[in-house]
Amino acid sequence: QAEEELKEACARQALQLQEMGRRERLLRADLGRAKEQLESFKTEVMRVCSPAAAGVAGKAVTEQQVVEKVRQISNENQRSHEREKCLQEELSSRLSKEKEVSANVEVFKKSLWELQ
C-alpha cells in the first residue's frame, strides 16, 4: 500500500512538473510577444515623433531615445501653450483698447455733430 501511495505521489508530482513546464513555456511565449510589442511601440513612437530617427541604419530604438523624444515633445507642447496664453492675453488687451478707442471715436463724432 505504501508503494502504491508513493507511486501515486510520484505521478502527481510528475503531472505538477509537466503543468509547471507548460506554464513556463506559456509565460516565455507571452514575454517574447510583450518584448516584440514594446519594440514595435518604441519604433512607432519614434516614427511618429521623428521619422528620421526611427530605425536609423536598422538599429533598434532604445527606451532612452523614446523617453527623450516624448520629453522633448512635451516641453514643446508646454511652450506652445504658454505662447498661446500670452497671445490670448495680448489679443484681449488689444480688443479692450480697440473698444475704448471706438467709444472715444463715437463720443468725438457725437460732439462734432452737436457742434455743427
Secondary structure, 3 states (H helix, E strand, C coil): CHHHHHHHHHHHHHHHHHHHHHHHHHHHHHHHHHHHHHHHHHHHHHHHHCCCCCCHHHCCCCHHHHHHHHHHHHHHHHHHHHHHHHHHHHHHHHHHHHHHHHHHHHHHHHHHHHHC
